Amino acid sequence: MWTIIRKEWNQFFSGWMGYISIVVYLLITAILLFYIPETNLLDAGYASLDSFFELSPLLLLILVPAITMRIFSDEYKMGTYEMLKSLPLKVSSLVLGKFFSVLLIIVIALAGSLVYVFTLHYLSLNGLDTGAILGSYIGLMMLCAVYASIGIYVSSCFSNSLASFMITAFACFLIYYVFAFFPAFYISGQNIGYYISLMGVKYHYENVSRGYLGLNDLIYFISVVSLFLYQTNSQLKKSN
């Protein structure tokens, strides 16, 4: 598994596209947080990174699919998947290696956003709520794990990396935003919409971002990630 992680890491950063993806993400984030009036941190009147964590799920709809779109698609296209199959490696280890390599790259991208934390801490009078920020970063990593598992599964289904990117971005959009439209949906006086919203990522991400990591939220994230990794494992075995 570590061999796969190292391979993906080297492959991602072997060309300019890997660096460009991360730089573009950080650049767009910086523009939104420091130049756009509606989301400007400096105009908020208090030291908070709430706007960053509210915008991140949308921005990651671009970054994560850009990282995952070649995970298996390029292996199919270039014929290197046949070589991977010949290695003494379980399919599950291959999938986990790919998954953790994506998470590691995402960690690098998010580490760049710590500049905003230090900047705001330096400019604020009373400092930042580090507990809330830590909780928000944990929520962001769990969200990224869901996005990454979806992206890896989609990439295992297509040999076209552009198709993988677009379908992953759309699928992540659906699982995050669509279920959030139903919290006030009632049938016969029953708030059915609340239970529908529990199926989406947004409800659980916002819980964790508020500093509350409940058992139901943890089970949700683990279940969704496990489901898509299992489907990826099944898809690869089917293609063997």
SENUDREN-218920 format. One record per atom (N, C-alpha, C, O): x negated, y negated, z negated; residue in one letter. Coordinates in pm, whole numbers, padded with zeros to 5 digits, always signed. Each point is the difference from the previous one (the first is absolute). Layout:
// SENUDREN-218920
XYZA
...
***
This chain:
// SENUDREN-218920
-00083+00121+00000M
+00083-00121+00000M
-00087-00126+00000M
+00031-00097+00069M
-00139+00099-00147W
-00087-00117-00006W
-00068-00026+00134W
-00030-00114+00035W
+00007+00222+00040T
-00058-00015+00133T
+00095-00078+00091T
-00042-00086+00077T
+00170+00117-00087I
+00102-00069+00080I
+00008-00147-00040I
+00008-00088+00085I
-00010+00061-00215I
+00005-00138-00049I
-00118-00080+00053I
+00017-00112+00049I
-00135+00171-00058R
-00121-00068+00049R
+00007-00023+00151R
-00040-00105+00050R
+00090+00206+00022K
+00013-00011+00146K
+00093-00114+00039K
-00033-00081+00086K
+00150+00075-00151E
+00097-00104+00031E
-00053-00138-00036E
+00022-00097+00073E
-00090+00089-00185W
-00059-00127-00044W
-00100-00051+00103W
+00004-00116+00042W
-00095+00204-00002N
-00102-00038+00099N
+00062-00036+00134N
-00045-00093+00067N
+00148+00167-00028Q
+00065-00024+00128Q
+00073-00134+00000Q
-00004-00073+00098Q
+00071+00042-00208F
+00078-00124-00008F
-00091-00122+00006F
+00032-00099+00064F
-00146+00108-00133F
-00090-00115-00006F
-00115+00008+00101F
-00097-00076-00008F
+00107+00169+00102S
-00104+00011+00102S
+00013-00104+00110S
-00097-00030+00070S
+00215-00026-00057G
+00024-00102+00102G
+00057-00126-00064G
+00018-00008-00121G
+00011-00090+00207W
+00049-00127-00051W
+00146+00005-00043W
+00043-00081-00082W
+00034+00176+00136M
+00143+00003-00028M
+00030+00016-00148M
+00094-00060-00051M
-00172+00143-00017G
+00022+00019-00143G
-00018-00128-00078G
+00083-00035-00084G
-00193-00035+00111Y
-00027-00126-00069Y
+00103-00106+00038Y
+00045-00076-00085Y
-00010+00073+00213I
+00096-00100+00047I
+00136+00019-00068I
+00065-00098-00038I
-00021+00223+00023S
+00129+00029-00064S
+00006-00058-00141S
+00099-00062-00038S
-00206+00083-00038I
-00003-00048-00139I
-00013-00151-00004I
+00067-00066-00080I
-00152+00009+00164V
-00019-00146+00003V
+00129-00070+00040V
+00036-00101-00061V
+00033+00154+00162V
+00126-00061+00044V
+00104+00004-00112V
+00071-00097-00022V
-00064+00211-00050Y
+00093+00011-00112Y
-00029-00106-00106Y
+00091-00068-00047Y
-00218+00053+00010L
-00038-00097-00103L
+00019-00143+00049L
+00037-00088-00077L
-00063+00066+00206L
+00016-00134+00056L
+00146-00042+00002L
+00033-00112-00039L
+00054+00201+00084I
+00144-00031+00001I
+00050-00022-00141I
+00080-00092-00025I
-00125+00175-00068T
+00039-00017-00140T
-00043-00135-00054T
+00077-00068-00067T
-00201+00029+00096A
-00053-00128-00048A
+00079-00117+00057A
+00030-00096-00072A
+00005+00104+00200I
+00078-00107+00063I
+00137-00013-00066I
+00046-00111-00028I
+00018+00224+00004L
+00133-00002-00062L
-00005-00051-00144L
+00091-00069-00046L
-00198+00103-00025L
-00008-00033-00143L
-00053-00140-00028L
+00025-00055-00107L
-00099-00003+00203F
-00063-00128-00029F
+00035-00112+00099F
-00037-00115-00022F
+00107+00149+00131Y
+00029-00103+00100Y
+00149-00015+00030Y
+00046-00110+00030Y
+00029+00219-00036I
+00144-00008+00030I
+00073-00054-00122I
-00009+00059-00108I
+00083-00169+00120P
+00064-00065-00116P
+00090+00092-00081P
-00002-00004-00123P
+00082+00087+00191E
+00097+00084-00071E
-00065+00106-00090E
+00059+00043-00099E
-00181-00003+00134T
-00066+00108-00076T
-00132-00045-00063T
-00075+00083-00051T
+00047-00213+00056N
-00127-00052-00048N
-00014+00019-00152N
+00083-00048-00077N
-00187+00118+00037L
-00024+00023-00143L
-00028-00129-00074L
+00039-00015-00116L
-00105-00079+00181L
-00040-00125-00066L
+00118-00093-00024L
-00008-00090-00083L
+00119+00112+00155D
+00118-00084-00016D
+00103+00061-00095D
+00105-00059-00024D
-00135+00176-00030A
+00098+00071-00084A
+00021-00069-00134A
+00107+00013-00060A
-00207-00086+00011G
+00013-00069-00127G
-00043+00084-00119G
-00007-00050-00113G
-00022+00176+00136Y
-00048+00087-00107Y
-00087+00109+00063Y
+00012+00032+00118Y
-00100+00023-00201A
-00096+00099+00050A
+00067+00136+00013A
+00020+00070-00099A
+00014-00033+00222S
+00066+00129+00024S
-00032+00048+00141S
-00010-00079+00094S
-00007+00210-00081L
-00024+00062+00130L
+00126+00070+00051L
-00007+00091+00082L
+00123-00135-00132D
+00125+00065+00039D
+00021-00003+00150D
+00045+00099+00058D
-00076-00210+00006S
+00022-00010+00144S
-00088+00097+00077S
+00040+00052+00104S
-00161-00027-00154F
-00090+00096+00065F
+00060+00140-00005F
+00000+00071+00101F
+00050-00032-00217F
+00055+00135-00013F
+00138+00013+00067F
+00042+00111+00031F
+00026-00222-00009E
+00125+00004+00076E
-00027+00012+00150E
+00076+00065+00072E
-00183-00127-00026L
-00034+00002+00142L
-00074+00127+00041L
+00009+00044+00115L
-00081+00015-00209S
-00087+00113+00034S
+00071+00118+00065S
-00052+00056+00097S
+00172-00015-00145P
+00067+00113+00066P
+00024-00025+00149P
-00006+00093+00080P
+00034-00219-00043L
+00021-00033+00141L
-00132+00002+00077L
-00006+00052+00111L
-00099-00110-00169L
-00130-00005+00068L
-00060+00140+00015L
-00067+00029+00098L
+00092+00056-00195L
-00053+00136+00006L
+00070+00085+00105L
-00048+00107+00037L
+00163-00155+00012L
+00068+00068+00110L
-00084-00007+00128L
+00023+00076+00094L
-00120-00168-00091I
-00090-00011+00113I
-00133+00070-00030I
-00051+00076+00082I
-00003-00101-00201L
-00132+00053-00033L
-00002+00152-00009L
-00086+00064+00061L
+00178-00006-00137V
-00003+00145-00021V
+00022+00078+00131V
-00075+00093+00027V
+00175-00128+00054P
+00013+00069+00130P
-00123-00016+00088P
-00034+00091+00077P
-00034-00206-00086A
-00121-00021+00079A
-00111+00095-00044A
-00083+00041+00082A
+00082-00005-00211I
-00101+00093-00051I
+00037+00145+00034I
-00087+00079+00035I
+00215-00046-00046T
+00041+00141+00016T
+00026+00041+00144T
+00006+00120+00028T
+00010-00215+00063M
+00048+00035+00134M
-00095+00092+00076M
+00043+00072+00090M
-00172-00073-00126R
-00097+00085+00071R
-00038+00125-00078R
-00078+00082+00048R
+00132-00067-00169I
-00042+00109-00088I
+00005+00137+00067I
-00097+00075-00004I
+00210-00043+00066F
+00011+00125+00075F
+00017-00024+00150F
-00040+00082+00081F
+00100-00195-00046S
+00026-00030+00141S
-00129+00004+00082S
-00004+00059+00108S
-00101-00122-00159D
-00126-00001+00073D
-00067+00137+00001D
-00069+00035+00095D
+00092+00044-00202E
-00055+00136-00003E
+00061+00083+00115E
-00070+00076+00067E
+00202-00092-00046Y
+00068+00070+00109Y
-00051-00049+00135Y
-00032+00078+00090Y
+00027-00211-00077K
-00033-00061+00128K
-00143+00033+00044K
-00024+00025+00118K
-00070-00026-00213M
-00140+00022+00031M
-00041+00147-00006M
-00112+00035+00035M
+00205+00050-00079G
-00028+00143-00006G
-00082+00043-00120G
-00044+00115-00007G
+00021-00205-00088T
-00081+00034-00117T
+00080+00078-00105T
-00057+00057-00093T
+00189-00055+00110Y
+00080+00077-00096Y
-00031+00150+00012Y
+00005+00072-00099Y
-00037-00029+00218E
-00037+00141+00019E
-00125+00034-00080E
-00013+00111-00052E
-00079-00206+00043M
-00120+00020-00079M
+00032+00006-00149M
-00056+00080-00075M
+00148-00167+00033L
+00041-00001-00141L
+00064+00134-00039L
-00020+00050-00110L
+00098+00006+00203K
+00066+00127-00028K
-00099+00114-00017K
+00028+00099-00068K
-00144-00113+00131S
-00101+00106-00008S
-00080-00005-00129S
-00072+00095-00031S
+00084-00204-00045L
-00073-00011-00125L
+00064+00087-00108L
+00120+00025+00004L
-00200+00023-00099P
+00056+00079-00112P
+00070-00092-00100P
-00043-00017-00114P
+00154-00039+00161L
+00071-00101-00078L
+00149+00027+00007L
+00056+00018+00108L
+00008-00016-00223K
+00145+00018-00003K
+00069-00122+00060K
-00052-00111-00007K
+00168+00133+00065V
+00077-00111+00057V
+00036-00101-00110V
-00003-00121+00023V
+00037+00172-00139S
+00037-00089-00111S
-00118-00088-00041S
+00019-00117-00033S
-00140+00173+00036S
-00119-00079-00034S
-00027-00107+00105S
-00043-00110-00032S
+00069+00145+00157L
-00015-00097+00109L
+00097-00116-00018L
-00039-00116+00013L
+00164+00148-00043V
+00102-00104-00018V
-00034-00089-00119V
+00009-00122+00009V
-00048+00183-00121L
-00035-00078-00118L
-00124-00085+00024L
-00008-00114-00048L
-00089+00168+00121G
-00120-00077+00033G
+00034-00123+00080G
-00052-00109-00026G
+00139+00126+00126K
+00044-00113+00082K
+00076-00102-00085K
-00020-00121+00013K
+00107+00171-00101F
+00082-00087-00084F
-00086-00084-00094F
+00018-00122-00008F
-00111+00186-00061F
-00083-00074-00095F
-00098-00093+00070F
-00039-00103-00056F
-00001+00137+00178S
-00087-00091+00074S
+00075-00128+00035S
-00057-00109-00006S
+00185+00122+00041V
+00083-00118+00030V
+00016-00085-00127V
-00013-00123+00006V
+00040+00188-00119L
+00016-00074-00125L
-00128-00074-00038L
+00005-00112-00049L
-00119+00175+00074L
-00128-00062-00033L
-00021-00126+00084L
-00049-00101-00051L
+00084+00106+00178I
-00012-00117+00087I
+00095-00110-00046I
-00036-00118+00001I
+00157+00156-00043I
+00097-00098-00050I
-00051-00066-00127I
+00019-00120-00020I
-00083+00198-00066V
-00058-00055-00124V
-00102-00109+00034V
-00004-00104-00066V
-00078+00128+00170I
-00098-00100+00042I
+00070-00127+00045I
-00043-00111-00034I
+00152+00126+00110A
+00075-00117+00047A
+00061-00076-00117A
-00007-00123-00005A
+00066+00195-00089L
+00063-00066-00115L
-00104-00062-00093L
+00028-00100-00066L
-00147+00159+00062A
-00106-00057-00083A
-00035-00141+00047A
-00036-00086-00080A
+00048+00064+00212G
-00025-00134+00053G
+00099-00103-00052G
-00031-00118-00009G
+00152+00165-00026S
+00102-00092-00051S
-00028-00044-00143S
+00066-00091-00050S
-00164+00154-00016L
-00037-00044-00137L
-00055-00142+00001L
-00003-00066-00104L
-00040+00020+00220V
-00045-00139+00014V
+00111-00095-00042V
-00025-00103-00063V
+00150+00138+00098Y
+00113-00085-00037Y
+00021-00001-00150Y
+00035-00102-00059Y
-00057+00216-00004V
+00015+00010-00145V
-00103-00090-00070V
+00035-00077-00089V
-00161+00089+00131F
-00106-00080-00063F
+00019-00149+00028F
-00025-00084-00086F
+00071+00051+00208T
+00023-00141+00035T
+00108-00061-00086T
-00015-00110-00054T
+00126+00183+00041L
+00112-00052-00079L
-00035-00006-00148L
+00041-00091-00071L
-00118+00189+00026H
-00043+00000-00141H
-00089-00121-00028H
+00010-00063-00106H
-00097+00031+00200Y
-00090-00114-00016Y
+00076-00132-00001Y
-00035-00092-00074Y
+00140+00082+00157L
+00075-00125+00012L
+00105-00017-00108L
+00045-00113-00025L
-00004+00221-00040S
+00107-00010-00100S
-00053-00048-00134S
-00118+00015-00031S
+00206-00073-00046L
-00039-00052-00130L
+00001+00108-00108L
-00086+00002-00088L
+00185+00086+00094N
+00017+00100-00105N
-00033+00142+00046N
+00027+00096-00072N
-00085-00083+00189G
-00034+00133+00049G
+00119+00071+00059G
+00109-00057+00011G
-00130+00182+00027L
+00104+00080+00063L
+00047+00111-00091L
-00069+00038-00095L
+00186+00013+00124D
+00052+00117-00071D
-00063+00124+00063D
+00054+00056+00095D
-00168-00014-00148T
-00075+00110+00062T
+00077+00131-00005T
-00014+00084+00089T
+00096-00065-00193G
+00080+00123-00009G
+00099+00010+00114G
+00015+00106+00060G
+00052-00217-00030A
+00098-00002+00109A
-00069+00021+00135A
+00052+00070+00086A
-00169-00131-00069I
-00074+00014+00126I
-00047+00143+00018I
+00009+00055+00110I
-00058+00006-00217L
-00045+00140+00006L
+00117+00091+00038L
-00014+00089+00084L
+00130-00112-00147G
+00119+00079+00031G
+00042-00017+00145G
+00042+00096+00065G
-00055-00218-00014S
+00037-00027+00140S
-00094+00070+00097S
+00043+00051+00103S
-00171-00048-00137Y
-00096+00071+00086Y
+00025+00151-00002Y
-00015+00067+00102Y
+00053-00015-00217I
+00034+00143-00009I
+00121+00029+00089I
+00003+00099+00073I
+00097-00186-00081G
+00117+00015+00086G
-00036-00009+00146G
+00055+00073+00083G
-00147-00162-00050L
-00043-00017+00139L
-00071+00125+00051L
+00019+00039+00115L
-00101+00023-00200M
-00069+00122+00040M
+00099+00115+00021M
-00016+00080+00092M
+00118-00072-00177M
+00102+00104+00018M
+00077-00023+00129M
+00032+00095+00072M
-00002-00220-00043L
+00067-00034+00126L
-00087+00040+00119L
+00049+00056+00098L
-00178-00087-00107C
-00094+00035+00107C
-00010+00151+00019C
-00016+00048+00112C
+00025+00026-00223A
-00005+00146+00009A
+00120+00052+00080A
-00014+00094+00079A
+00131-00153-00101V
+00119+00039+00077V
-00018-00035+00147V
+00024+00083+00087V
-00066-00206-00060Y
-00023-00042+00139Y
-00102+00091+00068Y
+00020+00041+00114Y
-00130-00010-00186A
-00107+00083+00057A
+00050+00140+00032A
-00033+00055+00105A
+00113+00004-00195S
+00051+00135+00023S
+00092+00004+00121S
+00000+00096+00076S
+00081-00202-00060I
+00087-00009+00118I
-00084-00013+00127I
+00026+00067+00100I
-00128-00154-00105G
-00085-00023+00116G
-00075+00125+00042G
-00015+00026+00119G
-00034+00051-00215I
-00073+00123+00031I
+00093+00102+00064I
-00038+00069+00095I
+00160-00058-00148Y
+00096+00093+00059Y
+00034-00039+00144Y
+00001+00085+00089Y
+00027-00213-00067V
+00035-00047+00135V
-00117+00024+00095V
+00019+00044+00114V
-00141-00072-00160S
-00118+00020+00084S
-00020+00147+00036S
-00055+00031+00106S
+00098+00059-00195S
-00013+00143+00028S
+00099+00047+00106S
-00011+00112+00052S
+00109-00197-00020C
+00104+00037+00097C
-00025-00055+00140C
+00063+00042+00096C
-00157-00137-00085F
-00020-00067+00129F
-00148-00007+00036F
-00086-00014-00087F
+00057+00025+00215S
-00137-00016+00048S
-00024-00144+00048S
-00112-00035+00036S
+00216-00045-00037N
-00011-00141+00039N
-00008-00086-00126N
+00097-00007-00076N
-00211-00057+00054S
-00021-00077-00123S
+00090-00123-00008S
+00041-00039-00109S
-00009-00021+00224L
+00089-00117+00000L
+00141+00040-00043L
+00065-00071-00076L
-00019+00185+00125A
+00131+00051-00041A
-00001+00031-00149A
+00099-00027-00069A
-00207+00082+00018S
-00013+00029-00143S
+00009-00128-00082S
+00067-00004-00104S
-00134-00102+00151F
+00003-00128-00070F
+00142-00055-00008F
+00046-00036-00108F
+00023+00031+00220M
+00132-00060+00006M
+00103+00079-00081M
+00081-00058-00072M
-00086+00190+00083I
+00097+00083-00072I
-00028-00004-00150I
+00094-00002-00080I
-00221+00001+00041T
-00035-00008-00142T
+00048-00132-00059T
+00059-00002-00108T
-00085-00108+00178A
+00042-00132-00048A
+00152-00005-00016A
+00051-00054-00098A
+00021+00110+00195F
+00147+00000-00005F
+00050+00088-00114F
+00093-00038-00072F
-00152+00156+00056A
+00042+00092-00106A
-00025-00060-00139A
+00083+00012-00089A
-00199-00077+00072C
-00032-00064-00128C
+00095-00116-00028C
+00041-00023-00113C
-00007-00051+00220F
+00097-00109-00015F
+00134+00054-00048F
+00063-00058-00089F
-00020+00168+00149L
+00130+00059-00038L
+00001+00044-00145L
+00093-00031-00075L
-00199+00103+00034I
+00001+00057-00135I
-00017-00109-00106I
+00039+00020-00116I
-00096-00134+00154Y
-00016-00108-00099Y
+00119-00094-00002Y
+00052-00031-00107Y
-00008-00015+00225Y
+00098-00108+00004Y
+00145+00046+00015Y
+00089-00061-00060Y
-00063+00165+00138V
+00139+00035+00032V
+00078+00039-00124V
+00113-00045-00019V
-00171+00129-00066F
+00072+00044-00120F
+00025-00116-00097F
+00091+00007-00083F
-00171-00113+00094A
+00015-00115-00090A
+00120-00087+00036A
+00035-00091-00075A
+00029+00118+00189F
+00115-00079+00042F
+00130+00045-00067F
+00104-00064+00019F
-00107+00171-00098F
+00123+00060-00050F
+00028-00016-00151F
+00092+00066-00049F
-00165-00147-00026P
+00022+00000-00145P
+00139-00047-00043P
+00045+00035-00109P
+00023-00113+00193A
+00133-00050-00036A
+00110+00067+00082A
+00106-00059+00023A
-00131+00180+00021F
+00097+00073+00083F
+00089+00084-00090F
-00047+00091-00068F
+00179-00121+00069Y
+00094+00068-00089Y
+00100+00084+00080Y
+00043-00040+00108Y
-00008+00155-00161I
+00106+00083+00055I
+00091+00042-00115I
-00043+00066-00095I
+00170-00107+00104S
+00099+00031-00105S
-00048-00045-00138S
+00018+00069-00100S
-00080-00188+00098G
-00045-00057-00126G
-00132+00056-00050G
-00051-00045-00103G
-00004+00141+00173Q
-00127+00060-00041Q
-00116-00065+00078Q
+00006-00016+00122Q
-00111-00020-00195N
-00116-00063+00063N
-00087+00108+00065N
-00104+00038-00052N
+00150+00009+00167I
-00074+00103+00074I
-00132-00054+00053I
-00098+00072+00012I
+00098-00202+00018G
-00119-00062+00055G
-00121+00011-00090G
-00113+00011+00047G
+00137-00015-00178Y
-00111+00011-00095Y
-00072+00134+00016Y
-00123+00005+00000Y
+00199+00101+00015Y
-00059+00133+00013Y
-00069+00016+00136Y
-00099+00073+00013Y
+00153-00142+00088I
-00065+00003+00132I
-00135-00071-00008I
-00099+00046+00058I
+00096-00160-00130S
-00124-00077-00010S
-00110+00078-00072S
-00118-00026+00021S
+00156+00122-00106L
-00099+00081-00071L
-00080+00088+00097L
-00109+00046-00034L
+00164-00023+00154M
-00069+00083+00099M
-00109-00078+00073M
-00085+00060+00065M
+00087-00192-00075G
-00098-00084+00069G
-00121-00029-00087G
+00004+00014-00122G
-00113-00055+00187V
-00124-00027-00071V
+00006-00132-00077V
-00061-00014-00106V
+00135-00083+00160K
-00001-00135-00057K
+00042-00001-00147K
-00064-00066-00082K
+00169+00138+00050Y
+00050+00003-00138Y
-00111+00045-00096Y
-00022-00062-00104Y
-00046+00169+00139H
-00103+00058-00088H
-00127-00084+00000H
-00066-00012-00103H
+00032-00046+00218Y
-00117-00088+00007Y
+00019-00122-00090Y
-00092-00039-00072Y
+00210-00021+00077E
+00027-00118-00083E
-00001+00034-00147E
-00041-00082-00082E
+00087+00202+00047N
-00006+00043-00141N
-00143+00003-00049N
-00032-00055-00106N
-00055+00119+00183V
-00141+00013-00039V
-00067-00137+00001V
-00084-00028-00086V
+00118-00057+00180S
-00060-00133+00010S
+00035-00087-00120S
-00074-00092-00035S
+00187+00121-00027R
+00038-00074-00121R
-00071+00052-00124R
+00022-00049-00111R
-00107+00149+00130G
-00075+00054-00113G
+00067+00117-00067G
-00043+00043-00107G
+00150+00009+00168Y
+00072+00112-00058Y
-00016+00123+00090Y
+00063+00009+00105Y
-00146+00082-00148L
-00020+00124+00075L
+00079+00112-00067L
-00049+00067-00092L
+00172-00050+00140G
+00086+00103-00056G
-00027+00136+00060G
-00058+00011+00108G
+00101+00092-00178L
-00021+00137+00049L
+00072+00022+00132L
-00050+00069+00088L
+00170-00129-00075N
+00076+00017+00125N
-00072-00065+00119N
+00006+00051+00111N
-00074-00163-00136D
-00076-00066+00107D
-00119+00086+00040D
-00029+00016+00119D
-00040+00037-00218L
-00117+00084+00028L
+00041+00125+00077L
-00067+00040+00096L
+00176+00022-00138I
+00051+00120+00069I
+00039-00034+00143I
-00025+00078+00092I
+00086-00194-00074Y
+00042-00042+00135Y
-00120-00009+00093Y
+00000+00058+00108Y
-00102-00132-00149F
-00117-00020+00086F
-00070+00133+00030F
-00037+00026+00114F
+00020+00055-00215I
-00066+00130+00019I
+00082+00088+00095I
-00056+00069+00084I
+00188-00073-00099S
+00087+00083+00082S
-00004-00042+00147S
-00009+00085+00088S
+00016-00216-00063V
+00001-00048+00138V
-00134+00030+00068V
-00003+00048+00114V
-00107-00076-00184V
-00133+00027+00057V
-00017+00150+00026V
-00048+00040+00105V
+00089+00041-00202S
-00013+00146+00015S
+00084+00051+00116S
-00042+00090+00073S
+00161-00146-00055L
+00088+00041+00109L
-00065-00022+00136L
-00002+00090+00084L
-00053-00209-00063F
-00059-00031+00131F
-00131+00074+00021F
-00032+00038+00113F
-00045-00016-00219L
-00123+00078+00016L
+00033+00147+00029L
-00069+00066+00077L
+00175-00018-00139Y
+00045+00137+00028Y
+00046+00012+00146Y
-00030+00099+00068Y
+00103-00199-00021Q
+00047+00002+00139Q
-00118-00007+00097Q
+00002+00062+00106Q
-00105-00139-00143T
-00121-00006+00083T
-00068+00136+00005T
-00043+00045+00106T
+00034+00018-00222N
-00061+00134-00010N
+00076+00099+00089N
-00061+00080+00071N
+00194-00086-00075S
+00084+00089+00082S
-00017-00028+00148S
-00005+00092+00081S
-00004-00221-00047Q
-00016-00040+00141Q
-00132+00051+00057Q
-00006+00046+00113Q
-00099-00055-00191L
-00132+00046+00047L
-00003+00152+00013L
-00058+00053+00095L
+00121+00017-00188K
+00005+00147+00010K
+00081+00043+00122K
-00030+00101+00063K
+00132-00179-00032K
+00084+00031+00115K
-00077-00017+00131K
+00022+00073+00096K
-00113-00172-00095S
-00075-00029+00123S
-00120+00091+00018S
-00062-00002+00106S
+00028+00083-00208N
-00115+00090+00010N
+00028+00117+00095N
-00086+00086+00020N
***
